[in-house]
Amino acid sequence: MTNSPLEFHRESSHRCGVTLMDNQVGHAVAAAMQGKPGVTVTQLPSMIRVDADRRVEFDFDELTEAVGEEFDQNAFEEIMSTHYGRMVALDDRMILFSDPEDAAEYLGFDLKPVSVS
């Protein structure tokens, strides 16, 4: 039996990420994300994957510089095809978390245990 990259696993991968369009802006964003700690950029024939361990942050000021024109949430959503993980949209950045608990402070829920009677 060979190991397939398409195997199903029930446990959390603790990964999050996005699929970007394979265009000029997508390539500029991918280049800016390349080399960040825990981030993997994969060029595929018709898309670009940006995956990360636990958390990935897309800083719009940094991406404005990389792209060469204003880059904001609208521009990000134009080039993003899909995402996985808990997405938090802020005015100046987009953050994805692999685990909802890590995003609790941004999402407005607490992690207190609930007793069931």
N, CA, C and O of each residue as an XYZ file, in Angstrom:
468
protein
N       0.845     -1.176      0.000
C       0.000      0.000      0.000
C       0.899      1.251      0.000
O       1.841      1.341      0.787
N       0.608      2.189     -0.864
C       1.405      3.409     -0.943
C       0.732      4.521     -0.146
O      -0.484      4.516      0.047
N       1.528      5.457      0.305
C       0.982      6.618      1.009
C       0.505      7.635     -0.012
O       1.274      8.086     -0.861
N      -0.745      7.986      0.074
C      -1.334      8.968     -0.830
C      -1.396     10.316     -0.133
O      -1.674     10.370      1.065
N      -1.145     11.408     -0.850
C      -1.300     12.729     -0.233
C      -2.774     13.055      0.020
O      -3.092     14.063      0.651
N      -3.674     12.192     -0.481
C      -5.106     12.435     -0.339
C      -5.732     11.573      0.757
O      -6.948     11.382      0.766
N      -4.936     11.061      1.661
C      -5.458     10.245      2.744
C      -6.311     11.087      3.684
O      -6.071     12.280      3.874
N      -7.311     10.436      4.263
C      -8.185     11.088      5.233
C      -7.650     10.862      6.645
O      -7.289      9.743      7.010
N      -7.602     11.931      7.433
C      -7.186     11.845      8.832
C      -8.194     12.604      9.685
O      -8.570     13.727      9.349
N      -8.628     12.007     10.773
C      -9.608     12.650     11.662
C      -8.996     13.733     12.539
O      -9.666     14.710     12.875
N      -7.749     13.573     12.906
C      -7.133     14.544     13.810
C      -6.866     15.860     13.075
O      -6.728     15.897     11.852
N      -6.799     16.924     13.855
C      -6.550     18.247     13.281
C      -5.142     18.322     12.690
O      -4.187     17.783     13.249
N      -5.040     18.986     11.577
C      -3.721     19.185     10.964
C      -3.003     20.376     11.584
O      -1.792     20.530     11.425
N      -3.751     21.217     12.290
C      -3.226     22.467     12.849
C      -2.626     23.334     11.742
O      -1.618     24.012     11.944
N      -3.257     23.299     10.580
C      -2.839     24.094      9.431
C      -4.006     24.977      8.991
O      -5.167     24.664      9.254
N      -3.689     26.061      8.333
C      -4.689     26.955      7.755
C      -4.081     27.561      6.508
O      -2.864     27.518      6.324
N      -4.910     28.123      5.656
C      -4.346     28.729      4.459
C      -5.379     29.168      3.450
O      -6.586     29.108      3.686
N      -4.866     29.614      2.315
C      -5.707     30.119      1.230
C      -5.214     29.580     -0.111
O      -4.067     29.161     -0.264
N      -6.121     29.611     -1.057
C      -5.781     29.357     -2.453
C      -5.921     30.692     -3.172
O      -6.973     31.330     -3.119
N      -4.849     31.109     -3.845
C      -4.843     32.390     -4.552
C      -4.928     32.162     -6.053
O      -4.525     31.116     -6.561
N      -5.459     33.154     -6.750
C      -5.498     33.102     -8.210
C      -4.075     33.139     -8.758
O      -3.189     33.775     -8.188
N      -3.881     32.462     -9.848
C      -2.584     32.424    -10.526
C      -2.517     33.614    -11.480
O      -2.616     33.458    -12.697
N      -2.349     34.803    -10.908
C      -2.232     36.019    -11.720
C      -1.131     36.897    -11.123
O      -0.478     36.504    -10.156
N      -0.929     38.051    -11.682
C       0.161     38.924    -11.263
C       0.065     39.300     -9.784
O       1.071     39.274     -9.076
N      -1.119     39.643     -9.317
C      -1.294     40.025     -7.917
C      -1.105     38.810     -7.008
O      -0.463     38.914     -5.963
N      -1.658     37.663     -7.398
C      -1.484     36.442     -6.624
C      -0.017     36.076     -6.464
O       0.412     35.670     -5.384
N       0.753     36.221     -7.540
C       2.189     35.923     -7.476
C       2.924     36.903     -6.558
O       3.839     36.504     -5.837
N       2.537     38.173     -6.578
C       3.183     39.169     -5.709
C       2.888     38.871     -4.238
O       3.774     38.978     -3.390
N       1.646     38.499     -3.939
C       1.279     38.160     -2.565
C       2.027     36.901     -2.126
O       2.563     36.853     -1.018
N       2.065     35.897     -2.976
C       2.776     34.656     -2.651
C       4.255     34.923     -2.393
O       4.833     34.364     -1.461
N       4.864     35.764     -3.202
C       6.282     36.095     -3.021
C       6.510     36.794     -1.680
O       7.520     36.555     -1.018
N       5.567     37.660     -1.279
C       5.694     38.357      0.005
C       5.536     37.392      1.187
O       6.106     37.619      2.254
N       4.769     36.327      0.997
C       4.525     35.367      2.075
C       5.610     34.297      2.142
O       5.816     33.682      3.188
N       6.300     34.077      1.032
C       7.350     33.058      0.958
C       8.435     33.337      2.006
O       8.890     34.472      2.149
N       8.836     32.312      2.722
C       9.916     32.457      3.690
C       9.493     32.893      5.071
O      10.326     32.941      5.975
N       8.214     33.217      5.269
C       7.758     33.565      6.616
C       7.744     32.286      7.453
O       7.469     31.206      6.929
N       8.035     32.399      8.729
C       8.080     31.204      9.584
C       6.766     30.422      9.549
O       5.692     30.989      9.746
N       6.863     29.122      9.297
C       5.695     28.244      9.289
C       4.826     28.316      8.056
O       3.818     27.614      7.972
N       5.196     29.156      7.085
C       4.386     29.341      5.875
C       4.998     28.564      4.719
O       6.210     28.590      4.506
N       4.137     27.871      3.975
C       4.551     27.139      2.780
C       3.790     27.708      1.593
O       2.565     27.819      1.636
N       4.503     28.068      0.536
C       3.874     28.549     -0.693
C       4.104     27.488     -1.761
O       5.237     27.069     -1.999
N       3.019     27.058     -2.401
C       3.091     26.023     -3.424
C       2.480     26.543     -4.716
O       1.297     26.881     -4.763
N       3.296     26.603     -5.761
C       2.819     27.009     -7.084
C       2.240     25.777     -7.773
O       2.934     24.773     -7.930
N       0.990     25.844     -8.181
C       0.333     24.766     -8.908
C      -0.024     25.277    -10.299
O       0.050     26.481    -10.544
N      -0.409     24.393    -11.213
C      -0.658     24.839    -12.590
C      -1.674     25.970    -12.740
O      -1.515     26.818    -13.618
N      -2.711     26.003    -11.907
C      -3.721     27.044    -12.096
C      -4.042     27.820    -10.822
O      -5.014     28.573    -10.784
N      -3.231     27.642     -9.781
C      -3.470     28.345     -8.527
C      -2.206     28.357     -7.687
O      -1.222     27.683     -7.993
N      -2.259     29.140     -6.621
C      -1.140     29.233     -5.679
C      -1.694     28.955     -4.296
O      -2.683     29.563     -3.885
N      -1.062     28.041     -3.575
C      -1.472     27.730     -2.212
C      -0.530     28.419     -1.237
O       0.689     28.398     -1.409
N      -1.113     29.028     -0.211
C      -0.351     29.584      0.908
C      -0.900     28.900      2.154
O      -2.026     29.166      2.572
N      -0.095     28.013      2.745
C      -0.500     27.240      3.906
C       0.426     27.561      5.071
O       1.586     27.924      4.875
N      -0.100     27.422      6.291
C       0.712     27.772      7.463
C       0.385     26.879      8.643
O      -0.684     26.272      8.716
N       1.325     26.815      9.557
C       1.131     26.133     10.825
C       0.407     27.075     11.779
O       0.912     28.149     12.104
N      -0.759     26.672     12.218
C      -1.561     27.334     13.250
C      -2.127     28.708     12.889
O      -3.282     28.986     13.209
N      -1.352     29.577     12.235
C      -1.817     30.951     11.992
C      -1.065     31.535     10.797
O       0.127     31.286     10.615
N      -1.777     32.312      9.991
C      -1.127     33.059      8.917
C      -1.768     34.441      8.867
O      -2.986     34.590      8.971
N      -0.921     35.434      8.708
C      -1.390     36.813      8.718
C      -0.989     37.494      7.417
O       0.174     37.465      7.015
N      -1.975     38.106      6.765
C      -1.749     38.866      5.535
C      -1.857     40.344      5.890
O      -2.959     40.872      6.041
N      -0.715     41.008      6.024
C      -0.644     42.417      6.414
C      -0.829     43.279      5.176
O      -0.017     43.217      4.252
N      -1.881     44.078      5.146
C      -2.218     44.833      3.946
C      -1.189     45.914      3.598
O      -0.984     46.197      2.418
N      -0.541     46.519      4.588
C       0.509     47.501      4.285
C       1.687     46.825      3.590
O       2.215     47.334      2.602
N       2.086     45.683      4.116
C       3.182     44.918      3.508
C       2.813     44.467      2.093
O       3.643     44.503      1.185
N       1.569     44.044      1.919
C       1.141     43.565      0.600
C       0.931     44.711     -0.381
O       1.091     44.519     -1.586
N       0.577     45.896      0.105
C       0.492     47.076     -0.764
C       1.858     47.351     -1.381
O       1.969     47.637     -2.573
N       2.894     47.259     -0.551
C       4.259     47.467     -1.049
C       4.652     46.374     -2.054
O       5.266     46.664     -3.081
N       4.298     45.134     -1.756
C       4.667     44.014     -2.634
C       3.942     44.073     -3.975
O       4.524     43.765     -5.015
N       2.682     44.465     -3.946
C       1.858     44.486     -5.156
C       2.113     45.753     -5.973
O       1.999     45.739     -7.199
N       2.456     46.843     -5.293
C       2.724     48.097     -5.996
C       1.506     48.983     -6.158
O       1.555     49.989     -6.866
N       0.425     48.620     -5.512
C      -0.792     49.438     -5.510
C      -1.566     49.111     -4.244
O      -1.255     48.142     -3.552
N      -2.574     49.919     -3.942
C      -3.346     49.722     -2.719
C      -3.865     48.294     -2.619
O      -4.504     47.785     -3.540
N      -3.579     47.660     -1.488
C      -4.042     46.293     -1.240
C      -4.817     46.294      0.059
O      -4.275     46.635      1.110
N      -6.089     45.911     -0.007
C      -6.954     45.903      1.165
C      -7.786     44.624      1.161
O      -7.520     43.707      0.384
N      -8.783     44.570      2.023
C      -9.601     43.379      2.127
C     -10.283     43.046      0.798
O     -10.370     41.876      0.425
N     -10.762     44.056      0.088
C     -11.406     43.807     -1.201
C     -10.431     43.180     -2.197
O     -10.785     42.244     -2.913
N      -9.210     43.698     -2.239
C      -8.201     43.147     -3.144
C      -7.865     41.712     -2.748
O      -7.671     40.854     -3.610
N      -7.796     41.455     -1.450
C      -7.504     40.101     -0.975
C      -8.602     39.140     -1.407
O      -8.316     38.049     -1.901
N      -9.847     39.536     -1.227
C     -10.965     38.671     -1.591
C     -11.055     38.442     -3.096
O     -11.554     37.405     -3.534
N     -10.579     39.394     -3.887
C     -10.577     39.218     -5.346
C      -9.637     38.111     -5.797
O      -9.942     37.393     -6.750
N      -8.499     37.962     -5.128
C      -7.522     36.959     -5.565
C      -7.610     35.645     -4.802
O      -6.955     34.670     -5.169
N      -8.427     35.609     -3.726
C      -8.545     34.395     -2.924
C      -9.709     33.560     -3.442
O     -10.850     34.021     -3.488
N      -9.405     32.324     -3.832
C     -10.457     31.423     -4.302
C     -11.122     30.697     -3.147
O     -12.349     30.643     -3.070
N     -10.320     30.138     -2.248
C     -10.838     29.405     -1.096
C      -9.927     29.642      0.093
O      -8.819     30.162     -0.041
N     -10.415     29.252      1.253
C      -9.576     29.283      2.451
C      -9.994     28.145      3.359
O     -11.090     27.601      3.228
N      -9.127     27.794      4.267
C      -9.501     26.875      5.334
C      -8.894     27.386      6.625
O      -7.795     27.942      6.633
N      -9.617     27.194      7.711
C      -9.255     27.776      8.990
C     -10.247     28.866      9.337
O     -11.093     29.233      8.521
N     -10.142     29.373     10.530
C     -11.030     30.432     10.998
C     -10.480     31.761     10.513
O      -9.367     32.142     10.878
N     -11.247     32.472      9.694
C     -10.793     33.732      9.108
C     -11.282     34.909      9.935
O     -12.457     34.993     10.293
N     -10.356     35.821     10.234
C     -10.679     37.052     10.949
C     -10.240     38.219     10.074
O      -9.059     38.365      9.759
N     -11.207     39.045      9.685
C     -10.930     40.207      8.835
C     -10.846     41.452      9.704
O     -11.794     41.795     10.410
N      -9.710     42.118      9.647
C      -9.504     43.383     10.349
C      -9.260     44.460      9.299
O      -9.057     44.143      8.127
N      -9.279     45.719      9.699
C      -9.086     46.808      8.746
C      -7.737     46.742      8.046
O      -7.636     47.060      6.861
N      -6.698     46.331      8.772
C      -5.343     46.398      8.225
C      -4.725     45.044      7.896
O      -3.579     44.982      7.451
N      -5.474     43.951      8.110
C      -4.916     42.624      7.848
C      -6.003     41.567      7.862
O      -7.115     41.784      8.343
N      -5.646     40.428      7.321
C      -6.501     39.242      7.350
C      -5.709     38.164      8.075
O      -4.547     37.922      7.749
N      -6.328     37.514      9.057
C      -5.656     36.479      9.836
C      -6.465     35.194      9.719
O      -7.691     35.214      9.830
N      -5.783     34.086      9.498
C      -6.425     32.777      9.537
C      -5.801     31.965     10.651
O      -4.583     31.965     10.833
N      -6.649     31.271     11.394
C      -6.222     30.421     12.491
C      -6.635     28.988     12.189
O      -7.721     28.752     11.658
N      -5.786     28.042     12.518
C      -6.137     26.643     12.283
C      -7.159     26.154     13.300
O      -7.992     25.307     12.977
N      -7.109     26.667     14.508
C      -7.997     26.220     15.566
C      -8.853     27.382     16.061
O      -8.317     28.448     16.365
N     -10.167     27.200     16.148
C     -11.048     28.297     16.574
C     -10.671     28.873     17.929
O     -10.843     30.068     18.171
N     -10.155     28.019     18.818
C      -9.772     28.494     20.150
C      -8.710     29.587     20.068
O      -8.691     30.500     20.894
N      -7.834     29.497     19.085
C      -6.779     30.501     18.933
C      -7.339     31.843     18.463
O      -6.711     32.884     18.654
N      -8.516     31.815     17.853
C      -9.144     33.041     17.347
C     -10.184     33.597     18.310
O     -10.851     34.581     17.990
N     -10.336     32.988     19.479
C     -11.413     33.338     20.411
C     -11.475     34.830     20.728
O     -12.561     35.409     20.751
N     -10.331     35.456     20.971
C     -10.349     36.871     21.347
C     -10.877     37.760     20.224
O     -11.468     38.804     20.499
N     -10.680     37.372     18.976
C     -11.168     38.148     17.837
C     -12.630     37.852     17.530
O     -13.339     38.709     17.002
N     -13.087     36.642     17.856
C     -14.424     36.210     17.483
C     -15.466     36.456     18.562
O     -16.661     36.275     18.327
N     -15.019     36.871     19.750
C     -15.950     37.239     20.801
C     -16.581     36.068     21.532
O     -17.705     36.183     22.021
N     -15.888     34.954     21.615
C     -16.412     33.885     22.455
C     -15.365     33.494     23.485
O     -14.162     33.625     23.264
N     -15.863     33.008     24.621
C     -14.927     32.613     25.665
C     -14.766     31.097     25.642
O     -15.541     30.381     25.007
N     -13.773     30.643     26.327
C     -13.461     29.226     26.337
C     -13.733     28.606     27.708
O     -13.086     27.633     28.096
N     -14.684     29.170     28.430
C     -15.015     28.646     29.752
C     -15.801     27.352     29.589
O     -16.671     27.241     28.725
N     -15.481     26.374     30.435
C     -16.233     25.115     30.363
C     -17.702     25.340     30.713
O     -18.025     26.168     31.565
N     -18.568     24.611     30.064
C     -19.986     24.687     30.315
C     -20.415     23.400     30.990
O     -20.120     22.311     30.499
N     -21.109     23.517     32.111
C     -21.560     22.313     32.786
C     -22.905     21.882     32.203
O     -23.782     22.702     31.931
N     -23.032     20.601     32.026
C     -24.258     20.027     31.486
C     -24.945     19.282     32.618
O     -24.349     18.421     33.265
N     -26.205     19.626     32.848
C     -26.905     18.963     33.953
C     -27.868     17.903     33.457
O     -28.536     17.252     34.259
